[in-house]
Amino acid sequence: MSNKIFANIATDRFKDLVQTLSELENLDRQRMSKDGKEIMDKVWELLGQPTFNEVQAMTEAQLKKENIEINGES
């Protein structure tokens, strides 16, 4: 029997936590030390969410895809 606990991502409280942490990271990311950034990444991993760099990469890939679709490039 596993005693592993998983976050219930459907709750409003969890959504509020993720939103608040996201706002904190977006406001202070540039001022965070390397250790601070690593801790934030670990928090996201513990919550089962993508890290800041993963979100940035997904956003860039999506923008590139949309640009290709708009401009008809391949």
NUKOLPA-524893 format. One record per atom (N, C-alpha, C, O): residue in three letters; y, x, z. Coordinates in steps of 0.02 Angstrom, whole numbers, plus 32768, in hexadecimal, padded with zeros to 4 digits. Example, Ala and Ser with C-alpha at 12.3 -4.5 7.8 and 13.67 -1.06 7.14 Angstrom:
BEGIN
ALA7EE482948186ALA7F1F82678186ALA7F5B82948186ALA7F5A82C881A7SER7F9082828162SER7FCB82AC8165SER80028285818ASER8039829E8192
This chain:
BEGIN
MET7FC5802A8000MET800080008000MET803E802C8000MET8042805C8027SER806C801D7FD5SER80A980457FCFSER80E080287FFCSER80E97FEC7FFFASN81038054801EASN813A80408048ASN817D804E8027ASN81B1804B8048LYS817C805C7FE7LYS81B9806B7FC2LYS81E5802D7FBELYS81CC7FF77FAFILE822580367FCAILE82547FFF7FC9ILE827E80047F89ILE8297803A7F78PHE82867FCD7F67PHE82AE7FCA7F2BPHE82EB7F9E7F36PHE82E77F6C7F5AALA83237FB17F19ALA835F7F897F1FALA83587F497EF6ALA833F7F4B7EBEASN836E7F127F12ASN836F7ED37EEEASN83B17ED17EC7ASN83E57EC07EE1ILE83AC7EE37E87ILE83E97EEA7E5EILE84077EA77E4AILE843D7EA57E2CALA83E67E707E5BALA83FF7E2F7E49ALA84317E147E7CALA84537DE27E6ETHR84367E327EB6THR84627E177EEATHR84AB7E287EDBTHR84BB7E5B7EBDASP84D77DFC7EF2ASP851F7E077EEAASP85347E457F11ASP85617E6A7EFCARG85157E507F4AARG85277E897F74ARG85177ECB7F4FARG853F7EFA7F52PHE84DE7ECE7F2EPHE84CC7F0A7F08PHE84FD7F147ECFPHE85147F4C7EC3LYS850D7EDE7EACLYS853D7EE47E75LYS85817EFB7E8DLYS85A17F247E6DASP85977EE17EC7ASP85D67EF77EE4ASP85D47F417EF7ASP86047F657EEELEU859B7F577F13LEU85937F9E7F26LEU85987FCA7EE8LEU85BB7FFC7EE9VAL85757FB97EB4VAL85767FE07E76VAL85BC7FE27E59VAL85D480167E43GLN85DE7FA97E58GLN86227FA57E3EGLN86527FD17E67GLN867B7FF67E4ATHR864C7FCE7EA9THR86777FF67ED4THR866A80407ECDTHR869A80687ECALEU862B80547ECALEU861B809B7EC0LEU863380B37E7BLEU864B80EC7E75SER862D80897E4ASER8644809A7E06SER868F80A57E06SER86A880D57DE7GLU86B480797E27GLU86FC80807E2BGLU870F80C07E50GLU873C80E57E3ALEU86ED80CE7E86LEU86FA810C7EACLEU86EE81497E81LEU871781777E7FGLU86B6814A7E5EGLU86A781847E34GLU86D9818B7DFBGLU86EE81C37DEBASN86EB81547DDCASN871B81577DA4ASN875F81707DBCASN878181957D97LEU8774815D7DF7LEU87B581727E12LEU87B581BB7E27LEU87E781DE7E1EASP877F81D27E45ASP877E82147E64ASP875182477E43ASP874B827F7E5DARG873382387E0CARG870282667DECARG872182AB7DDEARG870282DE7DEBGLN875E82AC7DC4GLN877E82EB7DB2GLN878D83167DF0GLN878E83537DECARG879A82F57E28ARG87AB831A7E65ARG876D832D7E8EARG877383547EBDMET873383117E7DMET86F7831F7EA4MET86DF83667E99MET86E583827E62SER86C483827ECDSER86A583C47EC7SER866383BB7EA2SER864C83837E97LYS864583F27E8FLYS860483F07E6ELYS85D283CE7E9CLYS85A983A67E85ASP85D483DF7EDCASP85A783C07F0DASP85B283747F11ASP8583834E7F15GLY85F183607F10GLY860283187F12GLY85E682F37ED6GLY85CC82BC7EDDLYS85EB83127E9BLYS85D082F47E5ELYS858482EF7E62LYS856782BD7E4DGLU856483227E7DGLU851B83217E84GLU850582EB7EB4GLU84D282CA7EAAILE852C82E17EEAILE851C82AD7F1AILE852482687EFAILE84F9823D7F04MET8559825E7ED4MET8562821E7EB1MET852882117E80MET851081D97E7BASP851382457E5DASP84DA823E7E2FASP849C822A7E56ASP847582007E3ELYS849282477E90LYS845782367EB8LYS845B81ED7ED1LYS842981CA7ED2VAL849781D77EE4VAL84A081917EF9VAL848D81637EBFVAL846981327ECATRP84A581727E83TRP849481477E49TRP844981477E3DTRP842C81137E2FGLU842981817E42GLU83E181857E39GLU83BC815D7E6EGLU838B813A7E5ELEU83D281617EACLEU83B3813A7EE2LEU83BA80EE7ED7LEU838E80C77EEALEU83F180DB7EB8LEU83FD80947EA9LEU83DC807E7E68LEU83DF80437E56GLY83BE80AD7E44GLY839D809D7E05GLY83CE80917DCDGLY83BF806C7D9EGLN840880B07DD1GLN843D80A77DA0GLN844880E97D7BGLN8437811E7D94PRO846580E57D3EPRO847281247D1APRO84AA814B7D3BPRO84D8812F7D5ATHR84A7818D7D35THR84DB81B87D50THR851981B67D24THR8517819B7CEDPHE854F81D37D3CPHE858E81D57D17PHE858381F47CD2PHE859A81D87CA0ASN8561822C7CCFASN8556824E7C8EASN852982257C60ASN853382257C23GLU84F982017C7CGLU84CE81D67C53GLU84F7819C7C36GLU84ED818A7BFCVAL8523817F7C5EVAL854E81497C46VAL857C81637C0FVAL858581427BDCGLN8598819F7C19GLN85C481BD7BE6GLN859F81C77BA5GLN85B981B87B6FALA856181E07BA9ALA853981EC7B6CALA852981AB7B49ALA852B81A77B0CMET851781777B70MET850881367B52MET854681187B30MET854180FB7AFATHR857F81207B50THR85BE81067B34THR85CF812A7AF3THR85E2810A7AC2GLU85C9816C7AF3GLU85D781937AB6GLU85A781807A7DGLU85BD817A7A44ALA856781777A8DALA853781637A5BALA8547811E7A3FALA854181137A02GLN855B80F07A6AGLN856D80AD7A54GLN85AB80AE7A28GLN85AD808D79F4LEU85DD80D57A3BLEU861A80DA7A13LEU860B80F979CFLEU862680E2799CLYS85E1812B79CELYS85CE814B798FLYS85A981197961LYS85B581167925LYS857C80F27980LYS855780C0795ALYS8587808C793DLYS858180797902GLU85B680747966GLU85E68042794FGLU8612805E7918GLU8622803A78E9ASN8626809D791EASN865080BC78EAASN862A80C178A8ASN864680B57873ILE85EA80D178ACILE85C180D57870ILE85BC8091784FILE85C1808A7812GLU85B1805D7879GLU85AA801A785EGLU85EB8001783EGLU85EA7FE0780AILE86238011785EILE86657FFB7845ILE8677801E7804ILE868F7FFF77D5ASN866B805F7801ASN867D808777C7ASN8647808A7791ASN865280A5775BGLY860D806D77A0GLY85D7806D7770GLY85B980B17764GLY859980BD7731GLU85C280DE7795GLU85A68121778EGLU855C811F77A2GLU854680F177C4SER85378151778DSER84F1815577A2SER84E2819777C2SER84A981A377D6
